[in-house]
Amino acid sequence: MNRNQPPPDRQRAHPIRRTRLPGRWHQRLVLDDGRTLWLRPIEPADAEPIRQTFSLLSPEEVRMRFQHPIKELKGDLLRRLTQIDPRTHFALVVAEPLPPGQALVGAVARLAIEEGGRRGEFGILVSRFLAGKGLGHLLMRQLIRWARLKRLEEIHGDVLEENDAMLALAESLGFRRERVPDDPGIVRVRLSLRPPTAKDLSRTNPD
């Protein structure tokens, strides 16, 4: 692949049919293999289904998302994930088309506004049972949309340098990469959400 060109857009390679459902951020998804899922905000009732789904993840899937081994989601970590402050946090799930608490959850995406209110940190986990269907791309675009509504200037996330799928996804959406000095195995990806200044435009459109 030409390193000067963005990687292929996986969302186009694996189209997802979407229709709106009642409620903000609610959508009905039909994957290219015919499976029907719901995209919706996370609910406290999702805690137990998420814990159950987490137990089905491989150690490699867990390491790719959390950068270190975690045997079980429980306690404070699970509560922080499912009981969020909507003023500073945003989290979506892709789940079975059943009520929260009954539906297995196959993907989770979250964005937390950092102190200062100008930047946010994202995290996305798509289980291998839904991998390669364009859900990561869809979830990231929703996080970006929420960040713009909150008038954030930037969102970022830390990714293992071997996580080629996540790095390619970020690059396809315009994120730039940088090294983390204290951790050579981590790549930080950043997306600026600030509108271009006149100085920026003059650099890209010289007279």
C-alpha positions in Angstrom: 0.0 0.0 0.0 1.2 3.5 -0.8 1.9 5.1 2.6 0.9 8.5 1.3 -2.7 7.2 0.6 -5.2 6.5 3.3 -6.2 2.8 3.8 -9.4 1.7 2.2 -12.6 2.7 4.0 -13.9 -0.4 5.6 -17.3 1.1 6.0 -17.7 1.2 2.2 -16.3 -2.3 1.9 -18.8 -3.7 4.4 -21.9 -1.5 4.0 -24.3 -1.2 6.9 -27.9 -0.4 6.3 -29.1 2.0 8.9 -32.6 3.3 9.9 -33.5 5.6 12.7 -35.2 4.3 15.9 -37.1 6.4 18.4 -34.6 8.3 20.7 -31.5 10.2 20.0 -28.5 8.2 18.8 -30.6 5.1 18.3 -30.3 3.2 15.0 -31.3 -0.1 13.6 -28.3 -1.7 11.8 -28.4 -4.5 9.2 -25.0 -5.9 8.5 -23.9 -7.3 5.1 -24.4 -10.9 6.5 -28.1 -10.1 7.4 -27.7 -9.8 11.1 -29.8 -7.0 12.7 -28.4 -5.1 15.7 -29.2 -1.9 17.5 -26.9 1.0 17.9 -27.8 3.0 21.0 -26.5 4.8 24.1 -25.1 2.7 26.8 -27.4 2.0 29.8 -26.6 1.0 33.4 -28.6 -2.2 32.7 -26.0 -3.2 30.1 -23.4 -3.9 32.9 -24.2 -7.6 33.3 -24.4 -8.3 29.5 -21.1 -6.5 29.0 -19.5 -8.5 31.7 -20.7 -11.7 30.1 -19.5 -10.6 26.7 -16.1 -9.6 28.1 -15.6 -13.1 29.3 -15.9 -14.3 25.7 -13.1 -12.1 24.5 -9.8 -13.6 23.7 -6.7 -12.4 25.7 -5.4 -10.8 22.5 -8.7 -8.8 22.1 -8.5 -7.6 25.6 -4.8 -6.6 25.3 -5.4 -4.7 22.1 -8.1 -2.6 23.7 -6.8 -2.1 27.2 -3.0 -2.5 26.5 -2.6 -4.9 29.4 -4.3 -8.1 30.6 -7.6 -7.9 32.4 -9.3 -11.1 33.4 -12.7 -9.7 34.2 -14.8 -6.5 34.1 -16.2 -5.9 37.5 -16.7 -3.4 40.2 -15.7 0.2 39.7 -14.5 -0.4 36.2 -17.8 -1.8 35.0 -19.7 1.0 36.8 -17.6 3.7 35.2 -18.2 2.2 31.8 -22.0 1.9 32.1 -23.0 4.7 34.5 -21.8 7.8 32.8 -22.2 11.6 33.2 -23.7 12.7 29.9 -22.2 16.2 30.3 -18.7 14.8 30.1 -19.0 11.3 28.7 -20.5 9.6 25.8 -20.8 5.9 25.2 -22.6 3.8 22.6 -23.1 0.0 22.3 -24.0 -2.2 19.4 -26.2 -4.9 20.8 -28.9 -7.4 20.0 -32.3 -5.9 19.3 -33.6 -6.5 22.8 -34.1 -4.2 25.8 -31.0 -3.2 27.8 -30.1 -5.9 30.3 -31.4 -8.6 28.1 -29.3 -7.9 24.9 -25.8 -9.2 24.5 -23.4 -6.4 23.6 -20.9 -6.9 20.8 -19.2 -3.5 20.6 -18.7 -0.5 22.9 -17.4 3.0 22.1 -16.8 5.8 24.5 -15.5 9.3 24.6 -14.5 11.2 27.8 -13.9 14.9 27.9 -10.7 15.7 29.7 -10.1 18.3 32.3 -10.3 21.7 30.7 -13.1 20.8 28.4 -11.3 21.1 25.1 -10.1 17.6 24.4 -11.5 14.1 24.7 -10.1 10.6 24.9 -11.8 7.7 23.0 -11.9 4.0 23.3 -13.5 1.4 21.0 -13.9 -2.3 21.4 -15.5 -4.5 18.7 -15.6 -8.2 19.5 -14.3 -10.7 17.0 -17.8 -11.9 16.4 -18.6 -8.6 14.7 -15.1 -7.7 13.4 -14.6 -6.7 9.8 -18.2 -5.4 9.4 -17.5 -1.7 9.4 -18.7 -1.1 13.0 -15.5 0.4 14.2 -15.7 3.0 11.5 -19.4 3.7 12.3 -18.8 4.0 16.0 -15.8 6.4 15.5 -17.8 8.6 13.3 -20.5 8.9 16.0 -17.9 9.8 18.6 -16.6 12.5 16.3 -20.1 13.8 15.8 -20.7 14.0 19.5 -17.3 15.7 20.0 -18.2 18.4 17.5 -21.5 19.0 19.2 -19.6 19.5 22.4 -17.2 21.9 20.5 -14.1 19.9 21.4 -10.9 20.9 19.7 -9.4 17.5 19.5 -10.0 13.8 20.3 -7.3 11.2 20.8 -6.6 7.7 21.8 -3.7 5.4 22.6 -3.3 2.3 20.4 -0.8 -0.5 20.5 1.6 -0.1 17.6 0.8 -3.7 16.4 -3.0 -2.9 16.3 -2.9 -2.4 12.5 -6.7 -2.4 12.2 -7.3 0.4 14.7 -4.4 2.5 13.3 -5.7 2.0 9.7 -9.2 3.0 10.9 -7.9 6.2 12.6 -5.8 7.1 9.5 -8.8 6.7 7.2 -10.7 9.3 9.3 -7.9 11.8 9.3 -6.2 11.1 12.6 -2.4 11.7 12.8 0.0 9.5 14.7 2.6 10.4 17.3 4.8 8.4 19.6 4.3 8.3 23.3 7.8 9.0 24.8 7.3 6.9 28.0 5.9 3.9 26.2 7.5 2.9 22.9 4.8 0.2 22.2 2.0 2.8 22.1 1.0 5.1 19.3 -1.2 8.1 20.1 -3.7 9.1 17.4 -5.1 12.6 17.3 -7.8 14.2 15.3 -8.1 18.0 15.3 -11.7 19.3 15.2 -10.8 23.0 15.1 -11.8 24.8 11.9 -8.8 25.7 9.7 -7.4 29.2 10.3 -6.6 31.7 7.5 -2.9 30.8 8.1 -3.7 27.1 7.6 -5.5 27.8 4.4 -2.7 30.0 3.0 -0.3 27.0 3.5 -2.5 24.6 1.6 -3.7 27.1 -1.0 -0.7 29.3 -1.9 -1.3 32.1 -4.4 
